[in-house]
Amino acid sequence: MYDLLVLWDWVGFAVRWLHVVTAMAWIGASFYFIALDLMLKPADDMPEGAYGEEWEVHGGGFYHTTKYLVAPARLPEHLTWHKWQSYSTWLSGAALLAIIYWVGGEIYLLDPTKADLALWQGIVISGGSLTIGWLAYDAMCKSRLSETPTLLMLMLFAILVAMSWGYNQIFTGRAALLHLGAFTATIMTANVFFQIMPNQRIVVADLKAGRTPDAKYGKIAKVRSTHNNYLTLPVVFLMLSNHYPLAFATEYAWIIASLIFLTGVTIRHYFNTMHATGKGPHWTWGVTALLMILIAWLSIAPMRDTDEEARPLTAFEQRFASAEGFEAAYNTVLGNCSMCHAREPSFSDHMLWPPKGVVLETEADVARHAQAIFLQAGVSHAMPPPNAVATMTDENRRAIVAWYRDATRGTP
């Protein structure tokens, strides 16, 4: 069990790294092509059917790009498809979600103070909500709302706000914001897989058959790409939010997440306008700053403070609380970790909330975070920080390891 846990943690690390690499590739390509599309300018010597061209210089070379509104008269033999960046980002993200929030659901997904759910129920809600979100969004895009793009965007924002609130009624704070990011990323990747790529394949097939492609397919793809462009920055924020308790562990976390989507719109509007006209609207920075000030103000509302003593231990917590060596491990945590990981930290006057929102005061707290304690303070010396406390001995760490091994003995 010990070796498998360490191996599993490294699997999670590897998948997270893959997710970061592929996301960088997807975001970079997306931002580049949006900027390129907006910078295109007409020229007198463009080929027939061309919409615009752009000259660029990078890495000591010059690049000349020409865009066709529908397609060129002759399809070149070599055609690069930009799709795998999106697919690999979503697939690695889905795998990471399963590793952290499904396998480790008792710790990171479920919050018994919000909803009394079995782990399988939480997993069904987690996965099912991602599918439902795409179906609702896709139906809106195919309805009459598509004729009014602004109203369509407002309806999409309303759905995102509703999901932000809904996730926060069920899941832990960090899981709620992460799932909102996954919800949005699913819409973005599904746009590529179900709309953008199929429409481009239709255009290619028409060209190969000698038919003139219908311009509507390009318009549909551009609308979906534009939506993806405005959703990208909020998704990045939500994927990183688990590192910041002020974002996910406050009373108004769902409002904070909703406002982040508005900052994504204002920031992208600035850069999109700048690429198109050469000058961005500076008022967008003022609006973004005001939104961030509002977010900061909301974040200082009291963090969720539950009465852990009054709540009975869950079956998961009871297994660790009743294991041999729990008392020694619990006393070690209280003596070395709780000054920071407390509902009201006492380590420093500047520390207002526990790091990452992790509280380690009651028996239920310690039992709930057993795996993290084992990895951070048992088999590694990550916690506590060397400058924070000097009393954590090797004997203390061995006590944590012995307790965790006993609690997990016989666990598959």
N, C-alpha and C positions, 0 to 999 in steps of 0.2 A: 504493500500500500504506500509506504514511504517513497520508494523509487518511482512509482506510478504518478504520485502527486507532483513530484519535482519535474518529471518528464512532461506531465500535462501542463504545468506552468510554462515550460519552454515551448510547448506547442502553441499555447496562447500568445506567447511573445512573438513567435515566428509569424503567426497569422496576422497579428497586429502590425508587424513591420511590412508584411505584404500589402495589407490594406492601406497603409500610409503611402507606400511607393506607387501603387496603382491609382490612388486618389490624386496624388500629385500629377501623374500623367494625364488623367481625365480632366482635372481642373485646368491644367496648363493648356491642353488642346482646346477646351471649350472657350476659355477666355481669349485665346489667340484668334480663333475663327470668328468669334463675335466682333472683336476689334477689327479684324481684316475686312469683314463684311461691311462694317460701318465706315471704313476708310476708303473704300473703292470709289474711284472717280472716273467719269467718262473720258474718252480720248478719241481723236479723229481717226486714228489708224487701227481701231480695234476690229477683230474679226466679226463676221456676221453673226448676230445672235448674242454677242457679248454684252454684258450689263455694265461692267466697270473693270478697272485695273488698278493695281497698286505696286509701286516700286519700293523695295525695302533693302536695307543694308544690315548685315549681321555677320560677325565672325570673319571679317575681311572679304566677304563676297556680296554680290548684288543679286536680288531675287525679283523676278517679274511675275506677278500673279494676275491672271485674268479670270473673272467669274462670268459664267453663262447663266442667264436668267432661268432657262429651262435646261438646256444641254447643248453641247457642241454638235455640229452636223455629223461629225465622225468621232466615234468613241475611241480613245487611245487604247493601245494594248495593255499598258500598265495603269492600273487605277488603284489608288490607296484608299482603303475603307477605314474610317475612324470609328470603331465600335468596341474593340476589346478593352480599351481603357475603362469604359463604362461598365461592361459586363464583369470584368475582373474586380473592379472596385466593389460592386454590389455583392458578388459571390464571396469575396474575402470578408466583407462587412457582415454578411449573413452568418458566415462561419464563426466569426468573432462573437457575434451576438449570442449564438447558440452555446459557445464555449463558456462565456462569462455569465449570461443571464438565464440560460436554460439549465445547463449542468450545475451551475452555482446559484440556482434560483432561490434557494432558501435564504441565502445571504444577500444577494444583490438585486433580485427581482421583486420578491414579495415583501410587503410591509403589513404585518398582522394588525397594526394599529389603524390601518385604513380599510382593509378588506380581508375577510376571513376566507382565503382561497387555498385550495390544494395546489401543489406545484404544477400538476398537469393542467389545471384550469388557467393558471397564469401563463403557461406556455401557449395554450390555445388562443388566449386573448392576444398575446404578443404576436404570434405569427398571423392569426386571422385578421388583426387590425391592419396589417400592412397590405394585405390583399384587398380588403374593403376600401381602403383609401384610394388605391389606384382605380378601382372600378367606379367609384363616385366621381373622381376627377375626370376620367376618360369619358364618362357619360355627359358631364358638363361641357367638355370640349366638343363633343359631337352634337350638342343641342343648339338651339338658337342663340345661346349665350356666346357662341363662337363669333357671332356677328358684331358683338360689342366687347372687344378685348379688355377694356377697363373693368367692366362689370364682371367679366369672367375672372380676372385677377382678384377682385374684391371677394368673390364667392370662394375662391381658392384660399384666400387669407382667412375667411370665416371658418372654413373647414379645419385649417391648421390651428386656429385658436380653440375650437371645440375639442380637437384631439389633444391639445396641450392640457386643457382642463381635465379631460377624461382620463388621460394617463396618470395625472397627479392624484386622482381619486383612488387609484388602484395600486400603483407600483411605488417603489421607493423613489426618492427624489432624483437620484442619479439615473435610475432606470427609466423614469418618465421622460427626462430630457433626451436621453439616448434614443429611446423609441420614437420620439418625435422627429429626431434626425433621420432615423431609419425609415420612418413613414415617408418623409419627404424625399429621401434618396431613392426609395422604391418607385415613387412617381417619376423621378428623373430618369432612372434606368429603363423603366417600362416605356417611357416616351421614346427612348432610343430603340428598344427591342421591338415594340409593337407598332410604332408609327413611323419614326424617321427612317429606319433601315428598310422596312417593307416598301415604303413609298419610293425610296431611292432605287430599290431593285426593280420596281415597275418601270421607272424611267430608263434604267439600263436595258431591260428586256425590250422596251419599245424601240430604243435605238438600234439594238442588234437585229430587230425584225424589220427595220426600215420605216417604222412609224414615227410620227411626230409626238413626243411625250406631252401629256396634259400638264399645264402649268400649275394646276391645283395641288399636285403632289408636293411640289417644292414649297408652296405657300404653307401647307399643313406642317411640313417638317420645320420650316422657319419659326412658326408660332410655338411649337413645342420646344425648339432649341432656345427661344427667347425666354420661355418660362424657366427652363433649366438654368439659364444664365442668372436670373434674379434669385433663384433658390440656392445657388451654390454657397455663398458666404454664410447664410444662416446654418446650413448643414455642417459646415466646418466648425462653427461655434458650438453647435450642439454635440458634435462628436468629441470635442475637447472639454465639454462642460463638466465631466466627471472629476476633473482635477480642481474644480473651483466650487467649494460648498456655498459660497455667496450666491452662486447661480442656481444650484439645484436644491439646497437644503433650507430655503427660506419659505415663508408662508405664501409668498406671491411668485413662486418659481414659474408657474404656468403663464403668468402675465409677462415676466421677464423674457421667457422664451418667445412669446408672441411679439414683443417689441423688437426682439432681435431680427425678426423677419422684416420689419419696417426699416431697420438700419441697412439690411442687405439691399433693399430697394433703392434707398437714397444713395448709397455708395456706388452701386452699379449704374444708377442713372447718371451720376457725375461722369464716370469713366466712359460710358456708352456715348454720352453727348460729346465728350471731349474727342473721342475717336471720330465721331461723325462730322463735327464742326471745327475742331481744333481748339475749342475753349469750353470747359465744363462749367455748369452753373454752380457758383460758389455757395449759394444758399443751402445746397444739399449738405455741406459740411456743418453748417450751423444747426440744421435739423437733426443730423446724426449726433452731434454733441449733446443737444438737448435730450434726445432719446437715451443716450448713455447716462446722462445725469439722472434721469428718471429711473433708469434701471438700477443705478447705484443706490438711489434713495429707497427703492423697493427692497433691495437686498439687505438693508439693515433692519428690516422688520424682524421680530423675534423668530429664531429658527424653530422648527417643529420640536416641541418639548413634550415628550410623551411620558406618562407615569409608568416607568418600567417595573417598579416594584409591585404595582397593583395588577399588572398584566401577568397571567400565568405563562410559564414557559411553554413554547411550542415543543413538539416531539423532537424536532431537530436540535433545539437548544438543550432539551432535557438529556439527550444522549451525551453531550459534552459536559454538562454540569454534573452528571452522575458518574462520570468516568474516574478511574483511580488517578490520583495526582492532581485533581482539579483544584483543590484547596491551595496547593503549593503554587500552581500556575496562576491562579487568581490573585494570590498575594503578590506574586512577582509583577503581574500587570499593574496592580494598584500602586505598587511602590515605584515602578519605573515608567509607566505609560499614562496613568490617569491624570497627572498634573497638566498634560496637554489635551488628552482625549477625554475631556469632561464637558458636561453641559455648560459649565462656567469655568473655563481653563484658568488655572492659578499660576502657571509657569511664568507668564509675562503679562504685564499690564497692556501690552500691545496685541495680545492674542485674545480676540473676542469670541472666536468660535473654534471648535476642535478641528484639527487638520483633516481635510477631505470629508468633514461631517461625521467622522467615526468617533463614537462615544464608547469608552471602556470604563464604566463605573460599577454597574450592577453585575450580578452573576449572569443575567440574561444577556447583557452587553457582551461580556467576554465569551460566553458560549456561542453567541450568534456570529462573532467574528473569529472563531477558532482557527479556521484555515489561514486567514490573513495573519493572525498572530504567529502561527506556526512558521509561515514562510518568511515573515518580516523580522521576527525576533527570536525564532527557534533555530532554523537551519541556516539563516543568514544573519548578518549583523546590521541590516538596514535600519532597524529600529531598536532602541531609541537612538537619535543622533548623538554622536560622540560628545558634542558640546552641550547636550541637554541634561545628561545625567551620568554619574560616574559609578553607580552602584550595581549596574547590570553585569553579573558575573557569568562565567561559563556554566557554573552550576545552575544559575537561574535559567539559562537557555536550555540546558539539558532537562530541567523540570518541565518546561513547555513542550519539548519534543516527546518526553515520556508520556505526558498527559494526552497529547494528540494521538500518539500511536495507540494508546489503550482505547481511546474513544472510537478509533476507526478500525480497530482490529476485527477482522472478519468481514469488513465492508468491501464489496466488489469494486 
